Amino acid sequence: MDVAQSFAATFVDELAVQGVEYACVSPGSRSAPIAMALQRHPKTNVFMQIDERSGSFFGIGLAKATGKPVVLLSTSGTAAAEFHPAVVEAFHSRTPLIVLTADRPPELRDVGANQAIDQQRLFGTAVRWFFD
């Protein structure tokens, strides 16, 4: 197991300890270690969602139906931006989502690199907490 896989497994273990049972995963290479850790974890149920927009609203439905936070996972760039409408909806309806997005290294920001956009302020004030 490499460092990324080990970190992802530990991170997903902690999500499960905190009560996360469901994840909506929109697959991509940069988010693959976490996607695989979610899939392998015995306490998480993963729903593969090819389209981030529909997957994020599916996640809202799961969170409303279960009363538990649901993970949304995507790769970097515009894929992460596709979550924005659902993040705003979840914020205003007080629906618990945990949004995990891959990102490119900081040195690739603002230089025209593929799938590199400003993700630091991507969801504006519609999130309670953010970590880069």
Contact map, one row per residue, 1 for C-alpha under 8 A:
111011000000000000000000000000000000000000000000000000000000000000000000000000000000000000000000000000000000000000000000000000000000
111111000000000000000000000000000000000000000000000000000000000000000000000000000000000000000000000000000000000000000000000000000000
111111100000000000000000000000000000000000000000000000000000000000000000000000000000000000000000000000000000000000000000000000000000
011111110000000000000000000000001000000000000000000000000000000000000000000000000000000000000000000000000000000000000000000000000000
111111111000000000000000000000001100100000000000000000000000000000000000000000000000000000000000000000000000000000000000000000000000
111111111100000000000000000000000000000000000000000000000000000000000000000000000000000000000000000000000000000000000000000000000000
001111111110000000000000000000000000000000000000000000000000000000000000000000000000000000000000000000000000000000000000000000000000
000111111111000000000000000000001100100000000000000000000000000000000000000000000000000000000000000000000000000000000000000000000000
000011111111100000000000000000000100110010000000000000000000000000000000000000000000000000000000000000000000000000000000000000000000
000001111111110000000000000000000000000000000000000000000000000000000000000000000000000000000000000000000000000000000000000000000000
000000111111111000000000000000000000000000000000000000000000000000000000000000000000000000000000000000000000000000000000000000000000
000000011111111100000000000000000100110010000000000000000000000000000000000000000000000000000000000000000000000000000000000000000000
000000001111111110000000000000000000000010000000000000000000000000000000000000000000000000000000000000000000000000000000000000000000
000000000111111111000000000000000000000000000000000000000000000000000000000000000000000000000000000000000000000000000000000000000000
000000000011111111110000000000000000000000000000000000000000000000000000000000000000000000000000000000000000000000000000000000000000
000000000001111111111000000000000000000000110000000000000000000000000000000000000000000000000000000000000000000000000000000000000000
000000000000111111110000000000000000000000000000000000000000000000000000000000000000000000000000000000000000000000000000000000000000
000000000000011111110000000000000000000000000000000000000000000000000000000000000000000000000000000000000000000000000000000000000000
000000000000001111111000000000000000000000000000000000000000000000011000000000000000000000000000000000000000000000000000000000000000
000000000000001111111110000000000000000000010000000000000000000000011110000000000000000000000000000000000000000000000000000000000000
000000000000000100111110000000000000000000111000000000000000000000011100000000000000000000000000000000000000000000000000000000000000
000000000000000000011111000000000000000000011110000000000000010000001110000000000000000000000000000000000000000000000000000000000000
000000000000000000011111100000000000010000011110000000000010000000000111100000000000000000000000000000000000000000000000000000000000
000000000000000000000111110000000000000000000111100000110110000000000111100000000000000000000000000000000000000000000000000000000000
000000000000000000000011111000000010000000000111110000100000000000000011110000000000000000000000000000000000000000000000000000000000
000000000000000000000001111100000000000000000001111100100000000000000001111000000000000000000000000000000000000000000000000000000000
000000000000000000000000111110110010000000000001110000000000000000000000111000000000000000000000000000000000000000000000000000000000
000000000000000000000000011111110000000000000000000000000000000000000000011000000000000000000000000000000000000000000000000000000000
000000000000000000000000001111110000000000000000000000000000000000000000001000000000000000000000000000000000000000000000000000000000
000000000000000000000000000111111000000000000000000000000000000000000000001100000000000000000000000001100000000000000000000000000000
000000000000000000000000001111111110000000000000000000000000000000000000111100000000000000000000000011000000000000000000000000000000
000000000000000000000000001111111111000000000000000000000000000000000000000000000000000000000000000000000000000000000000000000000000
000110010000000000000000000001111111100000000000000000000000000000000000000000000000000000000000000000000000000000000000000000000000
000010011001000000000000000000111111110000000000000000000000000000000000000000000000000000000000000000000000000000000000000000000000
000000000000000000000000101000111111111000000000000000000000000000000000100000000000000000000000000000000000000000000000000000000000
000000000000000000000000000000011111111100000000000000000000000000000000000000000000000000000000000000000000000000000000000000000000
000010011001000000000000000000001111111110000000000000000000000000000000000000000000000000000000000000000000000000000000000000000000
000000001001000000000010000000000111111110011100000000000000000000000000000000000000000000000000000000000000000000000000000000000000
000000000000000000000000000000000011111110011100000000000000000000000000000000000000000000000000000000000000000000000000000000000000
000000000000000000000000000000000001111111000000000000000000000000000000000000000000000000000000000000000000000000000000000000000000
000000001001100000000000000000000000111111110000000000000000000000000000000000000000000000000000000000000000000000000000000000000000
000000000000000000000000000000000000000111110000000000000000000000000000000000000000000000000000000000000000000000000000000000000000
000000000000000100001000000000000000000011111000000000000000000000000000000000000000000000000000000000000000000000000000000000000000
000000000000000100011110000000000000011011111100000000000000000000000000000000000000000000000000000000000000000000000000000000000000
000000000000000000001110000000000000011000111110000000000000000000000000000000000000000000000000000000000000000000000000000000000000
000000000000000000000111100000000000011000011111000000000000000000000000000000000000000000000000000000000000000000000000000000000000
000000000000000000000111100000000000000000001111100000000000000000000000000000000000000000000000000000000000000000000000000000000000
000000000000000000000001111000000000000000000111110000100000000000000000000000000000000000000000000000000000000000000000000000000000
000000000000000000000001111000000000000000000011111101100000000000000000000000000000000000000000000000000000000000000000000000000000
000000000000000000000000111000000000000000000001111100100000000000000000000000000000000000000000000000000000000000000000000000000000
000000000000000000000000010000000000000000000000111111100000000000000000000000000000000000000000000000000000000000000000000000000000
000000000000000000000000010000000000000000000000111111110000000000000000010000110110000000000000000000000000000000000000000000000000
000000000000000000000000000000000000000000000000001111111000000000000000000000000110110000000000000000000000000000000000000000000000
000000000000000000000000000000000000000000000000101111111100000000000000000000000000000000000000000000000000000000000000000000000000
000000000000000000000001110000000000000000000001111111111110000000000001000000000000000000000000000000000000000000000000000000000000
000000000000000000000001000000000000000000000000000111111111000000000001000000000010011000000000000000000000000000000000000000000000
000000000000000000000000000000000000000000000000000011111111100000000000000000000000010000000000000000000000000000000000000000000000
000000000000000000000001000000000000000000000000000001111111110000000000000000000000000000000000000000000000000000000000000000000000
000000000000000000000011000000000000000000000000000000111111111000000111000000000000000000000000100000000000000000000000000000000000
000000000000000000000000000000000000000000000000000000011111111100000100000000000000010001000011100000000000000000000000000000000000
000000000000000000000000000000000000000000000000000000001111111110000000000000000000000000000000000000000000000000000000000000000000
000000000000000000000100000000000000000000000000000000000111111111100100000000000000000000000000000000000000000000000000000000000000
000000000000000000000000000000000000000000000000000000000011111111111100000000000000000000000011100000000000000000000000000000000000
000000000000000000000000000000000000000000000000000000000001111111110000000000000000000000000010000000000000000000000000000000000000
000000000000000000000000000000000000000000000000000000000000111111100000000000000000000000000000000000000000000000000000000000000000
000000000000000000000000000000000000000000000000000000000000011111110000000000000000000000000000000000000000000000000000000000000000
000000000000000000000000000000000000000000000000000000000000011111111000000000000000000000000001000000000000000000000000000000000000
000000000000000000111000000000000000000000000000000000000000001101111100000000000000000000000001000000000000000000000000000000000000
000000000000000000111100000000000000000000000000000000000000001000111110000000000000000000000011110000000000000000000000000000000000
000000000000000000011111000000000000000000000000000000000011011000011111000000000000000000000001110000000000000000000000000000000000
000000000000000000010111100000000000000000000000000000000010000000001111100000000000000000000000111100000000000000000000000000000000
000000000000000000000011110000000000000000000000000000110010000000000111110000000000000000000000111100000000000000000000000000000000
000000000000000000000011111000100010000000000000000000000000000000000011111000000000000000000000001110000000000000000000000000000000
000000000000000000000000111100100000000000000000000100000000000000000001111100110000000000000000000111000000000000000000000000000000
000000000000000000000000011111100000000000000000000000000000000000000000111110110000000000000000000011100000000000000000000000000000
000000000000000000000000000001100000000000000000000000000000000000000000011111110000000000000000000011110000000000110000000000000000
000000000000000000000000000000000000000000000000000000000000000000000000001111111000000000000000000000100000000000111110000000000000
000000000000000000000000000000000000000000000000000000000000000000000000000111111100000000000000000000000000000000101000000000000000
000000000000000000000000000000000000000000000000000100000000000000000000011111111110000000000000000000000000000000000000000000000000
000000000000000000000000000000000000000000000000000100000000000000000000011111111111000000000000000011000000000000000010000000000000
000000000000000000000000000000000000000000000000000000000000000000000000000011111111000000000000000000000000000000000000011000000000
000000000000000000000000000000000000000000000000000110000000000000000000000001111111100000000000000000000000000000000000000000000000
000000000000000000000000000000000000000000000000000110010000000000000000000000111111111000000000000000000000000000000000000000000000
000000000000000000000000000000000000000000000000000000000000000000000000000000011111111100000000000000000000000000000000011000000000
000000000000000000000000000000000000000000000000000010000000000000000000000000000111111110000000000000000000000000000000000000000000
000000000000000000000000000000000000000000000000000010011001000000000000000000000011111111000000000000000000000000000000000000000000
000000000000000000000000000000000000000000000000000000010000000000000000000000000011111111100000100000000000000000000000001001100000
000000000000000000000000000000000000000000000000000000000000000000000000000000000001111111110000000000000000000000000000001001000000
000000000000000000000000000000000000000000000000000000000000000000000000000000000000111111111000000000000000000000000000000000000000
000000000000000000000000000000000000000000000000000000000001000000000000000000000000011111111111100000000000000000000000000000000000
000000000000000000000000000000000000000000000000000000000000000000000000000000000000001111111111000000000000000000000000000001100000
000000000000000000000000000000000000000000000000000000000000000000000000000000000000000111111110000000000000000000000000000001000000
000000000000000000000000000000000000000000000000000000000000000000000000000000000000000011111110000000000000000000000000000000000000
000000000000000000000000000000000000000000000000000000000000000000000000000000000000000001111111000000000000000000000000000000000000
000000000000000000000000000000000000000000000000000000000001001100001000000000000000000001111111100000000000000000000000000000000000
000000000000000000000000000000000000000000000000000000000001001000111100000000000000000001100111110000000000000000000000000000000000
000000000000000000000000000000000000000000000000000000000011001000001111000000000000001001000011111000000000000000000000000000000000
000000000000000000000000000000000000000000000000000000000000000000001111000000000000000000000001111100000000000000000000000000000000
000000000000000000000000000000000000000000000000000000000000000000000011100000000000000000000000111110000000000000000000000000000000
000000000000000000000000000000000000000000000000000000000000000000000011110000000000000000000000011111000000000000000000000000000000
000000000000000000000000000000100000000000000000000000000000000000000000111100010000000000000000001111100000000000000000000000000000
000000000000000000000000000001100000000000000000000000000000000000000000011100010000000000000000000111110000000000000000000000000000
000000000000000000000000000001000000000000000000000000000000000000000000001110000000000000000000000011111000000000010010000000000000
000000000000000000000000000000000000000000000000000000000000000000000000000100000000000000000000000001111101100000110000000000000000
000000000000000000000000000000000000000000000000000000000000000000000000000000000000000000000000000000111111100000000000000000000000
000000000000000000000000000000000000000000000000000000000000000000000000000000000000000000000000000000011111100000000000000000000000
000000000000000000000000000000000000000000000000000000000000000000000000000000000000000000000000000000001111100000000000000000000000
000000000000000000000000000000000000000000000000000000000000000000000000000000000000000000000000000000011111111110010000000000000000
000000000000000000000000000000000000000000000000000000000000000000000000000000000000000000000000000000011111111110011100000000000000
000000000000000000000000000000000000000000000000000000000000000000000000000000000000000000000000000000000001111110011100000000000000
000000000000000000000000000000000000000000000000000000000000000000000000000000000000000000000000000000000001111110000000000000000000
000000000000000000000000000000000000000000000000000000000000000000000000000000000000000000000000000000000001111111010000000000000000
000000000000000000000000000000000000000000000000000000000000000000000000000000000000000000000000000000000001111111110000000000000000
000000000000000000000000000000000000000000000000000000000000000000000000000000000000000000000000000000000000000111110000000000000000
000000000000000000000000000000000000000000000000000000000000000000000000000111000000000000000000000000010000000011111000000000000000
000000000000000000000000000000000000000000000000000000000000000000000000000110000000000000000000000000110001110111111100000000000000
000000000000000000000000000000000000000000000000000000000000000000000000000011000000000000000000000000000000110000111110000000000000
000000000000000000000000000000000000000000000000000000000000000000000000000010000000000000000000000000000000110000011111110000000000
000000000000000000000000000000000000000000000000000000000000000000000000000010010000000000000000000000100000000000001111110000000000
000000000000000000000000000000000000000000000000000000000000000000000000000000000000000000000000000000000000000000000111110000000101
000000000000000000000000000000000000000000000000000000000000000000000000000000000000000000000000000000000000000000000111111100000000
000000000000000000000000000000000000000000000000000000000000000000000000000000001001000000000000000000000000000000000111111100000000
000000000000000000000000000000000000000000000000000000000000000000000000000000001001001100000000000000000000000000000000111111100000
000000000000000000000000000000000000000000000000000000000000000000000000000000000000000000000000000000000000000000000000111111100000
000000000000000000000000000000000000000000000000000000000000000000000000000000000000000000000000000000000000000000000000001111110000
000000000000000000000000000000000000000000000000000000000000000000000000000000000000001100110000000000000000000000000000001111110000
000000000000000000000000000000000000000000000000000000000000000000000000000000000000001000100000000000000000000000000000001111111100
000000000000000000000000000000000000000000000000000000000000000000000000000000000000000000000000000000000000000000000000000011111100
000000000000000000000000000000000000000000000000000000000000000000000000000000000000000000000000000000000000000000000000000000111110
000000000000000000000000000000000000000000000000000000000000000000000000000000000000000000000000000000000000000000000001000000111111
000000000000000000000000000000000000000000000000000000000000000000000000000000000000000000000000000000000000000000000000000000001111
000000000000000000000000000000000000000000000000000000000000000000000000000000000000000000000000000000000000000000000001000000000111
